[in-house]
């Protein structure tokens, strides 16, 4: 029997600069189903690049369906 991987729903939380308001606004992007944190982070980076957003990287994090937060660090650990 093949081993089933756990698939979770992940979200990207970030602050985007809105020039018409002249302030940072908290936003959430739904990343969909991912096999783990690594795939969710990959989708988050692709989302930021694709949408060409001006974001505050210090406040950005990925969360899973249970509310666990995962932050990127310089060492690549969560």
C-alpha positions in Angstrom: 0.0 0.0 0.0 1.2 3.5 -0.8 1.7 5.8 2.1 -0.7 8.8 2.0 0.8 12.2 2.5 -1.0 14.7 4.8 -2.3 17.6 2.8 -3.1 20.8 4.6 -4.5 24.2 3.7 -2.0 27.0 4.1 -2.3 30.8 4.1 0.1 33.6 3.5 -0.2 36.6 5.8 1.6 39.8 4.8 1.4 43.6 4.9 1.1 45.4 1.6 1.7 49.1 1.0 -1.3 50.8 -0.5 -0.3 54.1 -2.1 -3.8 55.5 -2.2 -4.1 55.1 1.6 -0.4 55.9 2.2 -0.2 53.1 4.8 0.5 49.4 5.2 -2.5 47.1 5.1 -2.6 43.5 6.5 -3.8 41.0 3.9 -4.2 37.2 3.6 -3.7 35.0 0.5 -5.0 31.5 0.5 -2.3 29.1 -0.9 -4.5 26.1 -1.1 -3.6 22.5 -0.4 0.1 21.8 0.2 2.0 18.7 1.3 4.0 20.7 3.8 5.5 23.9 4.9 8.2 23.8 2.2 5.6 23.6 -0.6 3.5 26.4 1.0 6.6 28.7 1.2 7.3 28.0 -2.4 3.7 28.9 -3.4 4.0 32.1 -1.2 7.2 33.2 -3.0 5.6 32.6 -6.4 2.6 34.5 -5.4 4.6 37.6 -4.3 6.6 37.5 -7.5 3.6 36.9 -9.8 1.5 39.7 -8.2 4.5 42.1 -8.1 3.6 43.3 -4.6 5.3 45.8 -2.3 5.4 43.9 1.0 6.9 44.2 4.4 9.0 41.0 4.7 9.4 41.5 8.4 5.7 40.8 9.0 5.2 38.0 6.5 4.5 34.5 7.6 2.7 31.3 6.5 0.1 29.6 8.7 -1.5 26.2 8.5 -5.1 25.2 9.2 -4.6 25.0 12.9 -3.1 28.5 13.2 0.6 27.5 13.6 2.8 30.2 12.2 6.0 29.5 10.2 8.5 32.3 9.7 11.5 32.2 7.3 14.9 32.7 8.9 18.4 33.3 7.5 19.3 29.7 8.2 16.2 28.4 6.3 14.7 26.9 9.4 11.1 27.6 10.7 
